[in-house]
Amino acid sequence: MIDVSQLQKIKSAQELEEGLALDQAHGYLRDSDWYAFAQMEEGTPMPADIKAARNAARATIYRLAEKRLP
């Protein structure tokens, strides 16, 4: 007998791409958090390109997370 509650939906190519983009955005923020901590704790300015990339990662997370809400 098959337990239907255990079946998983097959993800589309777009869903897989969005999942990868979400993982990459979270990973970038995690990997670059030390810049934010250095700025908060020591006043070391964050390079503009890092700040822009972190803003882009957050925008990706917000956009994709909003899409996944029911």
MODELLER restraints for C-alpha pairs under 7 A, 6 or more apart:
rsr = mdl.restraints
at = mdl.atoms
rsr.add(forms.Gaussian(group=physical.xy_distance, feature=features.Distance(at['CA:18:A'], at['CA:64:A']), mean=6.92, stdev=0.5))
rsr.add(forms.Gaussian(group=physical.xy_distance, feature=features.Distance(at['CA:22:A'], at['CA:60:A']), mean=6.86, stdev=0.5))
rsr.add(forms.Gaussian(group=physical.xy_distance, feature=features.Distance(at['CA:22:A'], at['CA:61:A']), mean=5.83, stdev=0.5))
rsr.add(forms.Gaussian(group=physical.xy_distance, feature=features.Distance(at['CA:22:A'], at['CA:64:A']), mean=6.96, stdev=0.5))
rsr.add(forms.Gaussian(group=physical.xy_distance, feature=features.Distance(at['CA:25:A'], at['CA:57:A']), mean=4.65, stdev=0.5))
rsr.add(forms.Gaussian(group=physical.xy_distance, feature=features.Distance(at['CA:25:A'], at['CA:60:A']), mean=6.79, stdev=0.5))
rsr.add(forms.Gaussian(group=physical.xy_distance, feature=features.Distance(at['CA:25:A'], at['CA:61:A']), mean=6.58, stdev=0.5))
rsr.add(forms.Gaussian(group=physical.xy_distance, feature=features.Distance(at['CA:29:A'], at['CA:54:A']), mean=6.12, stdev=0.5))
rsr.add(forms.Gaussian(group=physical.xy_distance, feature=features.Distance(at['CA:29:A'], at['CA:57:A']), mean=6.97, stdev=0.5))
rsr.add(forms.Gaussian(group=physical.xy_distance, feature=features.Distance(at['CA:35:A'], at['CA:46:A']), mean=5.90, stdev=0.5))
rsr.add(forms.Gaussian(group=physical.xy_distance, feature=features.Distance(at['CA:38:A'], at['CA:44:A']), mean=5.66, stdev=0.5))
rsr.add(forms.Gaussian(group=physical.xy_distance, feature=features.Distance(at['CA:39:A'], at['CA:45:A']), mean=5.52, stdev=0.5))
rsr.add(forms.Gaussian(group=physical.xy_distance, feature=features.Distance(at['CA:39:A'], at['CA:46:A']), mean=6.43, stdev=0.5))
